[in-house]
Amino acid sequence: NVDQAIEHIEGTISSGADYPDPQAGLACAKAAAGDVTEAETILGKLLEIKASDDRYVSSRAIAMVYSRIGDERTALDWLERAFREHDAWMSFIAVDPLWDGIRQEPRFRSLVDEMGLTEIRPA
């Protein structure tokens, strides 16, 4: 359940895993639990880190958070950026259920086509 996921991710972060991926996962879990304000706070921190170039923050991870908080347009902007940055995880977007919320968007379908991926999960 979402509460267990949040607990697990917070435990990972508090154990010293202070890098962006768990933070993005926590933001998504918070959004899924209905705490969009906290998800947006975490997203703001991720965007600050990304802008500072102190540590690597995946544009795909940022897209993931935007998608979870319901900002599909910005999520697609960041997915397109992740594609331009050659994010290896982009090769899974056509089948990853994480993207089911935006799968039918024309920009998503265009990106999948541009990447040469043919299998799209049904919405």
Phi, psi and omega per residue, in radians:
N1 nan 2.916 -3.034
V2 -1.126 -0.703 -3.135
D3 -1.080 -0.697 3.098
Q4 -1.156 -0.687 3.110
A5 -1.091 -0.782 3.122
I6 -1.056 -0.800 3.127
E7 -1.033 -0.777 -3.135
H8 -1.115 -0.813 -3.123
I9 -1.147 -0.739 3.100
E10 -1.078 -0.648 3.076
G11 -1.110 -0.710 3.103
T12 -1.094 -0.784 -3.132
I13 -1.150 -0.767 -3.110
S14 -1.210 -0.340 3.112
S15 -1.428 0.059 3.064
G16 1.955 0.006 3.129
A17 -1.461 1.129 -3.086
D18 -1.597 1.136 3.048
Y19 -2.222 2.856 -2.917
P20 -1.064 -0.611 -3.054
D21 -1.026 -0.850 3.086
P22 -1.103 -0.584 3.107
Q23 -1.093 -0.759 3.111
A24 -1.117 -0.724 3.091
G25 -1.077 -0.697 3.111
L26 -1.143 -0.728 3.113
A27 -1.050 -0.745 3.126
C28 -1.127 -0.737 3.132
A29 -1.147 -0.707 3.105
K30 -1.080 -0.742 3.119
A31 -1.105 -0.734 3.126
A32 -1.103 -0.521 3.128
A33 -1.457 -0.049 3.116
G34 1.674 0.010 -3.137
D35 -1.666 1.212 -3.095
V36 -1.130 -0.596 3.128
T37 -1.037 -0.811 3.130
E38 -1.171 -0.686 3.095
A39 -1.045 -0.741 3.126
E40 -1.175 -0.600 3.082
T41 -1.107 -0.811 3.117
I42 -1.119 -0.733 3.107
L43 -1.023 -0.750 3.107
G44 -1.002 -0.716 3.111
K45 -1.152 -0.714 3.114
L46 -1.100 -0.718 3.123
L47 -1.139 -0.636 3.082
E48 -1.117 -0.772 3.118
I49 -1.090 -0.780 3.138
K50 -1.042 -0.768 -3.116
A51 -1.198 -0.534 -3.088
S52 -1.403 -0.317 -3.076
D53 1.066 0.338 3.079
D54 -1.185 -0.737 3.140
R55 -2.422 2.747 3.131
Y56 -1.306 2.290 2.997
V57 -2.207 2.126 -3.135
S58 -1.159 2.291 3.044
S59 -1.108 -0.532 3.079
R60 -1.120 -0.695 3.113
A61 -1.123 -0.700 3.101
I62 -1.140 -0.721 3.083
A63 -1.041 -0.700 -3.132
M64 -1.031 -0.777 -3.129
V65 -1.173 -0.801 3.110
Y66 -1.012 -0.695 3.120
S67 -1.087 -0.747 -3.104
R68 -1.200 -0.497 3.126
I69 -1.568 0.020 3.027
G70 1.606 0.239 3.112
D71 -1.763 1.375 -3.030
E72 -1.114 -0.702 -3.109
R73 -1.048 -0.818 3.137
T74 -1.221 -0.609 3.068
A75 -1.024 -0.761 3.125
L76 -1.171 -0.634 3.054
D77 -0.995 -0.809 -3.102
W78 -1.262 -0.571 3.060
L79 -1.129 -0.735 3.102
E80 -1.098 -0.671 3.092
R81 -1.136 -0.735 3.111
A82 -1.051 -0.675 3.088
F83 -1.085 -0.804 3.122
R84 -1.116 -0.493 3.121
E85 -1.501 0.012 3.112
H86 1.083 0.702 3.085
D87 -1.102 2.113 -3.075
A88 -1.059 -0.547 -3.117
W89 -1.231 -0.242 3.121
M90 -1.100 -0.412 -3.117
S91 -1.143 -0.187 -3.128
F92 -1.795 -0.047 -2.991
I93 -1.094 -0.489 -3.103
A94 -1.195 -0.402 -3.097
V95 -2.095 -0.152 -3.101
D96 -1.294 2.112 -3.120
P97 -1.098 -0.271 3.089
L98 -0.965 -0.543 -3.056
W99 -1.695 0.190 -3.116
D100 -1.012 -0.551 -3.116
G101 -1.181 -0.383 -3.129
I102 -2.127 0.103 -3.050
R103 -0.980 -0.605 -3.097
Q104 -1.527 -0.057 3.099
E105 -1.144 2.345 3.140
P106 -0.974 -0.665 3.131
R107 -1.139 -0.647 3.101
F108 -1.126 -0.839 -3.126
R109 -1.090 -0.668 3.104
S110 -1.134 -0.725 3.113
L111 -1.111 -0.763 3.106
V112 -1.049 -0.752 3.111
D113 -1.108 -0.779 -3.134
E114 -1.066 -0.589 3.129
M115 -1.363 -0.167 -3.132
G116 1.385 0.359 3.107
L117 -1.636 2.368 -3.032
T118 -1.953 -0.445 -3.076
E119 -1.548 2.072 3.072
I120 -2.081 2.251 3.096
R121 -1.121 2.499 3.045
P122 -1.131 2.560 -3.135
A123 -1.272 nan nan
